[in-house]
Amino acid sequence: MTVPPALKPPALRPGATIGIAAVSSPPDPERLDAGIDYLRSTGYRIREASNLRLREGFLAGGDAARAAGYRELLRDPEVSAIFFARGGHGASRILDLLDAEEMVRHPKIHLGGSDLTALFALLWRAAGLVTFYGPMVAVEMAAAPELDWEEVLSGGTPAPHRFPAEGVLARGAAEGPLLGGCLSLLAALAGTPHALHGEGAVLFWEDVGEEAYRLDRMLTQLDRSGTFKRLQGMVIGSIAPRNGDRAERPPTLQSWLVEAFARAAFPVVEGFPSGHLPRPRTIPLGSRVRLVAEDSGALEFLGHAVETS
């Protein structure tokens, strides 16, 4: 598969209108309101998806309602960016209800994480659109800590990240678009029309609450499905077993990481601060990066990920 040219969405401007979508699980109402208040306090206007406050079992409305709510924001000319309320489950169920040509015509900023991996994979395959893996409105933004999303979405180049020697699992150097997301979603997409392919790319993945044997199973599925074919490099984010607390990682998980990637055919680093964390870094999926992994490691983002002109 040839890596498509990246389509950068227009940069987020001060005072712009941000649409809040819910394509997965229903957000907690109090946390949703707290996240919206946080965005308004920074000067942005808010437009809610029509299904944002719906709840049908473990979903924020039925499949048709969630797809329609998202598409309304996508087509709305006043909405400059689409932020997602939360992850959970359900984004993959609406992929066949979305219009790829519509996505190409409306290349907007998309910011979210976790379950949004499925939607972001579709946006990359359909349009080559750069999307942003990071905090969500009713999750991290509800606590209003210091987050980096505004700087990245307004046109700043994400800061490089350094990895200590123990974070280098396989040596080498790589360059290419950074693709990926939550590992369990990437594995679930394998073998489907919406699967990500790693050819020519640097793969980022993270997950939470998974034991080493389950991570191993999902990586094996990706490997055997061809995802790692001609992969250039790998960046591993947070993989804490609970509460996103890296300090709680058991020794067995660390030893598995070392063993699993000791003979990798591409450079591998781990410990990038993105994923299910209180203050996750915002990373542009589809944007080009340079990865160097030797005695220590470094990940460099090659330019801004939005169109600033």
Secondary structure, 3 states (H helix, E strand, C coil): CCCCCCECCECCCCCCEEEEECCCCCCCHHHHHHHHHHHHHCCCEEEECCCCCCCECCECCCHHHHHHHHHHHHHCCCEEEEEECCCCCCHHHHHHHCCHHHHHHCCCEEEECHHHHHHHHHHHHHHCECEEECCCCCCHHHHCCCCCHHHHHCCCCCCCEEECHHHEEECEEEEEEEEEEEHHHHHHHCCCCCCCCCECCEEEEECCCCCHHHHHHHHHHHHHCCCCCCECEEEECCCCCCCCCHHHCCHHHHHHHHHHCCCCCCCEEECCCCCCCCCCCCEEECCEEEEEECCCEEEEECCCCCECC
